[in-house]
Amino acid sequence: MKHIRDIDPLVPGRPTLSYQEREHLSKARLQQQKEDGYQQLVELCRLGEYDAARQLANRNSRWGYQIVGGEVMEKID
C-alpha cells in the first residue's frame, strides 16, 4: 500500500495489472475458494450432514472434491 504522499491526485484510477499479475491473482483467488470449500465440506461431514456436503461438492465441482463414505476426498478424473 502506498503512502498518501506517494499518490498523485492527477492520475486517474489504479494502474492496470499485467497479464501475469491478473493470472496470479486469479489463481490465488481460486485456490482460496478451494480451501474455504474444503473447510465447509469437512465441517458438514463432521456434523453428520453428508447429503448437504455432497450437494455442496456437486454444486462446486471446480473445487475438485467429492464425499465418499462421509469423508471429503479429492476427485480423480
C-alpha positions in Angstrom: 0.0 0.0 0.0 1.3 3.4 -0.9 1.8 6.3 1.5 -0.5 9.2 0.8 2.5 11.3 -0.1 3.3 8.9 -3.0 -0.2 9.2 -4.6 -0.6 11.6 -7.5 -4.1 13.1 -7.4 -3.9 14.0 -11.1 -3.5 10.3 -12.2 -7.0 8.8 -12.7 -7.7 5.3 -11.3 -5.4 2.4 -10.4 -2.6 1.2 -12.6 -3.6 -1.6 -14.9 -2.3 -5.0 -14.0 -0.2 -7.0 -16.4 -1.5 -10.3 -17.7 0.8 -12.2 -15.4 -0.4 -10.3 -12.4 -4.0 -10.9 -13.2 -3.3 -14.5 -13.8 -1.6 -14.8 -10.4 -4.4 -13.1 -8.6 -7.0 -15.3 -10.3 -5.1 -18.5 -9.4 -4.7 -17.3 -5.8 -8.4 -16.5 -5.6 -9.4 -19.9 -6.9 -7.0 -21.6 -4.5 -8.5 -19.7 -1.6 -12.0 -20.7 -2.7 -11.0 -24.3 -2.9 -9.5 -24.2 0.6 -12.6 -22.5 2.0 -14.8 -25.0 0.3 -12.8 -27.9 1.7 -13.3 -26.5 5.2 -17.1 -26.1 4.6 -17.3 -29.7 3.4 -15.3 -31.1 6.3 -17.5 -29.2 8.8 -20.7 -30.5 7.2 -19.3 -34.1 7.3 -18.2 -33.6 11.0 -21.8 -32.6 11.8 -23.2 -35.7 10.0 -24.7 -33.6 7.2 -23.4 -35.9 4.4 -26.2 -35.1 1.9 -25.7 -31.4 2.3 -21.9 -31.9 1.9 -22.5 -34.0 -1.2 -24.8 -31.3 -2.7 -22.3 -28.6 -2.0 -19.5 -30.5 -3.5 -21.6 -31.2 -6.6 -22.6 -27.6 -7.0 -19.0 -26.5 -6.7 -17.3 -29.2 -8.8 -14.4 -26.7 -9.6 -13.2 -27.3 -6.0 -12.4 -30.9 -7.1 -13.8 -32.7 -4.0 -16.3 -35.4 -3.5 -17.9 -37.0 -0.5 -17.2 -40.7 -0.1 -18.3 -42.6 3.0 -18.8 -39.4 4.9 -15.3 -38.1 4.2 -14.1 -35.4 1.9 -11.8 -36.7 -0.9 -10.2 -35.2 -4.0 -11.9 -36.2 -7.2 -9.8 -38.3 -9.5 -10.7 -37.5 -13.1 
